[in-house]
Amino acid sequence: MIIVHPHLNVIGGSERLTQILLYELDKRNYEVLVLTAARNPEFFPETKNIRFKLFKKAKLPSSDARIQKIIDLFVTLDEALSSFNANVILSMIQEPIYLVLSKIIKPNITTAIYIHFPFEEESTSNNIEQFLKMYRFPSFYEDLYRFVDLKMTNSSYTARVLYKKFGLESNIVYPAIPWEFFEEEPDLNYDPGPTIISVGRFVPHKRLDILIKIFKDKVKPTIPNAKLIIVGTIDVRYKSYYNELKSLAEGVKDIEFIDRPLTPKQLVKLYGESRVYVHLRIGEHFGMAPVEAMSQGVIPVIPLKSGLAELLTHEWNGYMYATDDEAINYIIKVLRMQREEYFKMRKRAYRKALYFNPDRFASDIIGYLGLVK
């Protein structure tokens, strides 16, 4: 099998899922060649079964940057498909161009793609060059998806968008979180107190500015001992937004910012000291952080309009809101919940999270790949 992901030197959602899949395949003794432009060897070490090959700079230079990147990919894929005996090539990010080029080189190869969302929501005329440098081609998505043999999506929410916009059906494979979140069962009869946590990049569509205002104006006056923990990484494209968040939080007691990547074990500790996880992004196609939190018994409050809503039964193992006012009510409700009721919901959230383990994720993908001939 060949797996393609262009940037394994950063650790976001798609990189985490690629990491999870690779080393589950390694356990099953699948031989995998991974093609990428860059990798972090600490997170992506080579093993007996897992090898890496960097995109090759072609000796056929072009004055057009996009054409040059496509030539680089063609040469890389040609060498890989010639030297590595693979009958399947899988893109772990929504970039069908890798697969179309593979079909040109080897028409009988099975192509598959894991789609986090059918559109690149963060590409703009100002940052499109950054995407191109990373071998990303957002403008090609809609024209090329139909040439891929197997399309997998991360939620029914994403699958509906893919079908509505392109008329394409897909198989749903819900993501997984790393095994570290399951190593020890949390003490589900422990009450950490009225602490809110939210995890994600510091970017505007995560609406962390709204969360700070909600905490300052609504939660803190009602529950004076409430705390808010915001964990994230700084995106260089949105440094001004991060500065805005810091400014908003100044003078507000009990807000903690953690602006560096954390290991799963570090996150486990933070989740363990939180009662409620709040996710304010509307239209989130999935979102792995709420599942991480649930694995430690944290009760999620998430938007109804999202793939995340497929995780929950409302008022059973979490809460789903349609408006910010509803979100505020549910946050306060969880923070003030009586211990007996809280412990029951805490246990139900934990049990739901167990489904999102790496073994199930890898088995689902292997199963769908086996159906495509």
C-alpha positions in Angstrom: 0.0 0.0 0.0 1.1 3.6 -0.7 -0.2 6.4 1.5 0.2 10.1 0.6 0.1 13.1 3.0 2.0 16.2 1.9 2.9 17.6 5.3 3.8 15.2 8.1 6.0 17.8 9.8 3.1 19.4 11.6 0.6 17.7 13.9 -3.0 18.6 13.2 -6.1 16.4 12.8 -5.2 14.8 9.4 -1.6 14.2 10.5 -2.8 12.5 13.7 -5.1 10.2 11.8 -2.4 9.4 9.4 -0.1 8.5 12.3 -2.8 6.4 13.9 -3.5 4.5 10.7 0.2 3.9 9.8 1.1 2.2 13.1 -2.0 0.2 13.2 -1.1 -1.1 9.8 2.4 -1.8 11.1 0.9 -4.0 13.9 -0.9 -6.0 11.2 2.3 -6.4 9.2 1.2 -4.4 6.2 4.1 -3.0 4.1 3.4 0.7 3.5 5.3 3.4 1.6 4.5 6.9 2.7 5.0 9.8 0.3 5.3 13.3 1.8 7.0 16.6 1.3 8.2 16.7 4.9 7.9 14.7 8.1 8.7 14.9 11.7 10.6 11.6 12.5 9.7 11.8 16.2 6.0 11.4 15.3 6.6 9.3 12.1 9.5 6.9 12.7 10.4 4.3 10.1 9.8 0.7 11.0 10.4 -2.6 9.3 7.0 -2.2 7.5 6.7 1.6 7.3 9.0 3.5 4.9 9.0 7.1 3.9 9.9 8.8 0.6 10.0 12.6 0.2 8.6 14.3 -2.9 11.3 14.6 -5.5 12.3 17.9 -7.0 12.0 17.2 -10.8 14.7 18.0 -13.3 12.1 19.5 -15.6 11.8 23.0 -14.3 8.8 25.1 -15.1 8.2 28.9 -14.6 4.7 28.2 -13.4 4.8 27.2 -9.7 1.7 25.0 -9.9 2.9 23.1 -12.9 6.3 22.6 -11.2 4.6 21.1 -8.2 2.6 18.8 -10.4 5.7 17.7 -12.3 7.4 17.0 -8.9 4.5 14.8 -7.9 4.3 13.0 -11.2 8.1 12.1 -11.0 7.7 11.0 -7.3 4.7 8.9 -8.0 6.2 7.3 -11.1 9.3 6.2 -9.1 7.3 5.0 -6.2 4.8 3.0 -8.3 7.7 1.5 -10.3 9.8 0.4 -7.3 7.2 -0.4 -4.7 4.7 -3.2 -5.4 1.4 -1.6 -4.4 -2.2 -2.3 -5.5 -3.7 0.6 -3.5 -2.8 4.2 -3.0 -4.6 6.2 -0.3 -4.6 10.0 0.2 -5.1 10.8 3.8 -6.1 14.4 3.0 -8.6 15.8 0.5 -6.2 16.1 -2.4 -7.4 13.9 -5.3 -4.7 15.1 -7.7 -2.2 12.6 -6.2 -4.6 9.8 -7.1 -5.4 11.1 -10.6 -1.7 11.2 -11.4 -1.3 7.7 -10.0 -4.0 6.4 -12.4 -2.2 8.0 -15.3 1.0 6.2 -14.4 -0.6 2.9 -13.3 -4.2 2.6 -14.6 -5.1 -0.5 -12.7 -4.2 0.7 -9.3 -7.0 1.2 -6.8 -7.3 4.8 -5.6 -8.8 5.9 -2.3 -9.2 9.2 -0.4 -10.1 10.1 3.2 -12.0 13.4 3.0 -12.1 15.6 6.1 -14.2 18.2 4.2 -14.7 18.5 0.5 -13.5 22.1 0.4 -10.4 23.8 1.8 -12.1 26.2 4.2 -9.0 28.2 5.0 -7.7 28.9 1.6 -7.9 32.5 0.4 -6.3 34.6 -2.4 -3.8 35.8 0.2 -2.6 32.4 1.4 -3.1 30.2 -1.7 0.7 30.3 -2.3 1.3 28.8 1.1 -0.9 25.9 0.2 0.9 25.4 -3.1 4.3 25.3 -1.3 2.9 22.4 0.7 1.8 20.6 -2.4 -1.9 21.4 -1.8 -4.2 22.3 -4.7 -7.6 23.4 -3.3 -8.9 24.7 -6.7 -8.7 21.2 -8.2 -10.8 19.4 -5.7 -14.2 19.6 -7.3 -13.0 18.6 -10.7 -11.1 15.5 -9.6 -13.0 13.8 -6.8 -15.1 11.8 -9.4 -12.0 10.1 -10.7 -11.2 8.4 -7.3 -12.3 4.8 -6.9 -13.1 4.9 -3.2 -14.2 8.0 -1.2 -14.3 7.9 2.6 -15.6 10.7 4.7 -15.2 11.4 8.4 -18.9 11.9 9.3 -22.4 11.9 7.8 -22.2 15.7 7.9 -19.2 15.7 5.5 -20.8 12.9 3.4 -23.9 15.0 2.9 -21.9 18.0 1.7 -19.9 15.8 -0.7 -23.2 14.5 -2.2 -25.0 17.8 -2.2 -22.2 19.7 -4.0 -20.8 17.0 -6.3 -23.4 14.2 -6.4 -20.8 11.8 -5.0 -21.5 9.0 -2.5 -18.9 8.0 0.1 -18.4 5.6 2.9 -18.3 7.0 6.5 -15.3 6.1 8.6 -15.4 8.0 11.9 -11.9 9.1 13.1 -10.0 7.8 16.1 -7.9 9.3 18.9 -4.6 7.9 20.0 -4.3 4.9 22.3 -2.8 7.1 25.0 -6.3 8.4 25.8 -7.3 4.8 26.6 -4.3 3.6 28.6 -5.9 4.2 32.0 -9.5 4.4 32.8 -10.3 7.7 34.5 -11.8 7.9 37.9 -15.4 8.4 36.8 -16.5 9.2 40.4 -14.1 12.2 40.7 -15.5 15.7 40.5 -12.8 18.2 39.2 -15.0 21.2 40.0 -16.3 23.9 37.7 -13.7 24.0 35.0 -14.3 24.5 31.2 -11.8 23.4 28.6 -11.5 24.0 24.9 -8.7 22.7 22.6 -7.9 23.8 19.0 -5.8 26.1 16.9 -6.0 29.8 17.6 -8.0 30.7 14.4 -11.1 32.8 14.0 -13.6 30.1 13.0 -13.0 28.3 16.3 -14.7 31.3 17.9 -12.5 31.3 21.0 -13.1 35.1 21.4 -16.8 34.3 21.9 -15.9 31.7 24.5 -13.8 34.2 26.4 -16.7 36.7 26.4 -19.2 34.0 27.5 -16.9 33.1 30.3 -16.3 36.7 31.4 -19.9 38.0 31.0 -22.1 35.0 31.7 -20.3 32.1 33.4 -18.1 33.9 35.9 -20.8 36.2 37.4 -23.0 33.1 37.9 -20.3 30.7 39.1 -17.5 32.8 40.7 -15.1 29.9 41.2 -15.4 28.8 37.5 -12.2 28.3 35.5 -11.4 28.3 31.8 -8.6 26.5 30.1 -7.8 27.2 26.4 -5.3 25.0 24.7 -4.1 25.6 21.2 -1.3 26.3 18.8 -0.5 29.6 17.1 -1.2 29.7 13.4 1.2 32.2 11.8 -1.5 33.3 9.4 -3.7 34.4 12.3 -1.2 35.8 14.8 -3.3 39.0 15.2 -6.3 36.8 16.2 -4.2 35.1 18.9 -3.1 38.6 20.2 -6.8 39.6 20.3 -7.6 36.6 22.4 -4.8 37.4 24.9 -6.1 41.0 25.1 -9.6 39.9 25.7 -8.5 37.6 28.5 -6.4 40.3 30.3 -7.9 41.1 33.7 -10.3 38.2 33.7 -9.5 35.9 36.6 -9.1 32.1 36.1 -8.4 32.0 32.4 -5.4 29.8 31.5 -3.8 29.9 28.0 -1.6 27.1 26.8 -0.2 28.0 23.4 2.0 25.1 22.6 1.4 21.5 21.3 0.7 19.1 24.1 1.2 15.3 24.1 -1.8 13.0 24.6 -0.6 12.3 28.2 -0.5 16.1 29.0 -3.9 16.5 27.5 -5.2 13.6 29.6 -4.2 15.4 32.7 -5.9 18.6 31.7 -9.1 16.9 30.6 -9.1 15.0 33.9 -9.4 18.4 35.8 -12.3 19.7 33.6 -16.0 19.2 33.9 -17.2 20.5 30.5 -15.7 20.6 27.0 -17.0 23.5 24.9 -16.7 23.6 21.1 -18.0 26.8 19.6 -17.2 26.3 15.9 -20.4 26.1 13.8 -20.3 23.7 10.9 -17.4 21.5 12.3 -17.1 18.5 10.1 -16.0 16.3 13.0 -13.5 17.4 15.6 -11.3 15.0 17.6 -10.7 17.1 20.7 -14.3 16.6 22.1 -13.8 12.9 21.8 -10.4 13.1 23.6 -12.2 15.0 26.4 -15.0 12.4 26.5 -12.4 9.6 26.9 -11.6 11.2 30.3 -15.2 11.7 31.3 -15.6 15.3 30.3 -19.1 16.3 29.3 -19.2 18.0 25.8 -21.2 21.0 24.8 -21.1 21.1 21.0 -23.0 22.7 18.0 -26.0 20.9 16.6 -24.9 21.9 13.1 -21.8 19.7 12.9 -20.5 16.2 12.4 -19.8 16.3 16.1 -23.5 16.0 16.8 -23.4 12.5 15.5 -21.5 11.5 18.6 -24.1 12.3 21.1 -27.5 11.7 22.4 -28.7 15.0 23.7 -28.9 15.3 27.5 -27.7 11.7 27.8 -23.9 11.9 27.2 -23.6 15.6 26.3 -25.4 18.6 25.0 -26.0 20.1 21.6 -27.0 23.7 21.0 -28.4 25.7 18.1 -27.6 29.2 19.5 -25.0 30.7 21.7 -27.6 31.4 24.3 -28.3 27.7 24.4 -24.6 26.9 24.7 -24.4 29.3 27.7 -27.3 27.6 29.4 -25.8 24.1 28.9 -22.3 25.2 30.1 -23.8 26.6 33.3 -26.0 23.5 33.7 -23.1 21.1 33.6 -21.0 23.3 35.9 -23.8 23.4 38.5 -25.0 19.8 38.0 -25.5 17.8 41.2 -22.8 15.2 41.7 -25.0 12.1 41.2 -26.4 13.3 37.9 -23.0 14.5 36.8 -21.3 11.2 37.5 -23.9 9.3 35.5 -23.5 11.6 32.4 -19.7 11.5 32.9 -19.7 7.7 32.6 -22.0 7.7 29.5 -19.7 10.2 27.8 -16.7 8.0 28.6 -18.4 4.8 27.2 -19.2 6.6 23.9 -15.6 7.6 23.4 -14.4 4.0 23.5 -15.8 3.5 20.0 -13.2 6.0 18.6 -10.2 3.8 19.1 -7.4 3.2 16.6 -8.1 -0.5 16.0 -11.7 0.2 14.9 -10.5 3.1 12.6 -7.9 1.0 10.9 -10.2 -2.0 10.6 -12.9 0.1 8.9 -10.4 1.6 6.4 -8.9 -1.9 5.6 -12.4 -3.3 5.2 -13.5 -0.6 2.7 -10.3 -0.9 0.7 -10.9 -4.7 0.5 -14.3 -4.1 -1.1 -12.8 -2.1 -4.0 -11.4 -4.2 -6.8 
